[in-house]
Amino acid sequence: MWSGRVVPEKGPVEAIHAARLAGTGLRLAGPCPDRAFFDSCVAPLLGDGVDYVGHLDHRALARLVGDATVAVVSPCWDEPYGLVVAEALACGTPIAGFARGALPEIVDPLSGVLAEPGDVEGLAEAIRAASLLSRTDARRHAEATCSAEVMVEGYERIYRALAAA
């Protein structure tokens, strides 16, 4: 599955091509703020196991993510934090993504597989490899690194260090 704003910088087109190369289907979810992009670049690629399921409410999105074998995360820019990654890992869904922005800091070898940015063939390989990862390990990684408690503790550590300096 893939979720996020359906815009060029989130890489839905790259995710679709990678899923096709991997021999898997792909379900895309999210708002389409740039309808021209969706109509010209995404819609023509739909079909044959690649479906756009719309902009889902929180419960439906959590069900989609939780039911997925892999969450494909394909940023085409240096995204500072991957909320989609944290949500997928919290559902126990391993990640296949581009090693851009914060992804290399969030994903570890037990929770996901990363490809070089923009490498669609590498992302296809990451999809296949991530499908073999443990859902339990993905969930444990989320609990250890993405929970509100862990994040607050991290911020407090940084603030204390800055205040001491």
N, C-alpha and C positions, 0 to 999 in steps of 0.2 A: 504494500500500500504506500501511497505518497499523500501527504497532506500539507496544506499551507496556502498562502495566497497564490493564485494561478497567474503568475507574472514571470517575465523572462529571468529576473535575477534569482528566482527560486528553482529554476531548472526543471520544470515539468516535462519539457520536450526531451531533455537529456535522459530523464528518468524513464520515459516511455521507450526510447530507443534502447536503453540498457536492459529493460525488462524483456523486450522482444529478443535481444541478443542472448539473454539468459534463458530464454525459452519458458518464461513465466508470464502470467497475466499481471495486470496492475490495476488497482482501483485508486483513483485520484479523488480527493475531497478538498474543498476549500472555496472561498469566495473568488469571484472573477471580476476584480476591479477594472481590468483592462479587457473589455469584451472584444475589441478588435484583435488583440493578441490571441485570446482563446479561439475566436472564430477562424482566424487565419493560420494559426500554428499548432494548436492543440486539437481542436475538433477533427481536422482531417486525419489525425493519427488514431482516433478512437475506433473501437471495434476489434474483433478477433481476440477477445480476452482483455482488452484495455478499455476500462469504463470510467467515466466521470460520474460520481455519485452525488454531486452537488455540495452545497455549503451546509454541513451537518451541525446539529446542536451538539452540546458537550457529551451527552449520553450516547448518542448515535456514533459520534466520532470515537469515543472510548471503546465502543463495541467493535468498530471497524479496525482500530489499531490493535486491540486485544486479540481479535480473530486472525490477524495477519501473521504470516510466517516471518516476514521481514518488513521493516520500515525503510523505504528508500528516501534518503535525504541528499539532495543534489544542488546545493547552493552554488550559484555562479558569481558570488561576491563573498567577501570576507565577513560573514555574519558574526557578530560579536558573541551571541549565545544561541544555542540551539534548543529552544523550548520544545520543538517537535521531537528532538532526540530525547529529552528528559521525559516527555509524556509517553513516548514509545517504550523506553526502558522501564518506566513505572508499570506499564502493562505487561512487561516480560517479553517484549518484542525486540529481537536483535536488530541492529542497524547495518545498512549497507549505504555508504555515502562517499562524498568527495571530501578529501582531507583539506578543508578550507575553513578559515575563520576559527571558531571555537571547537569544531568537531574533534580535532586531534587531542584536545584537552579533556573532552567529555567522554569519548568512546575509548574503551580499552580492548585488548584482544579477546577477552571473554564476552564482551557485550556487542561487538560489531567489527566490521571489516571496512577499511577505507581504501579508496582508490585515489590516484593523483587527480587534482582538480581538472575537470573537463575531459577526462579520459573515460569515454562512454564504454569502451570495451573492458576497461579495468573495473568500471562500476558493475557491468554485467557479471564479471567474475566475483566481485564482492557480494552481489546478490546471491549467487550460488553458494558461496562459502558461508555467508551469514545465515543461510537457511539451515545450516548444520549446527549452529551454536545453541547452547542451552538457554531456554527461556528463564529458568531459575537463576542462572548466572546473570542474565540481563537485568532481572528484577533486583537481585542483590546489589548489582552495581548502582542502580538508581537509588536504592536505599542508602548506600554508602556515600554517594557523591551528589545527589540531586535533591535530597529531601530539604524541606524548609529549615529544619533544625541544623542540618549540616551546613547549609548555605549561610544561615545567620551566624553560626559559630565562626565560619570563615571570614565573614565581614567584620565581626567583632575583633578577631585576631589582627586583621589589617588595620582597623581603626586604632587599636591599642598600640600597635607598632608605630603608626604615624604620630600618635599623640606622644609617645616616648621619644621620638626623634625630635 
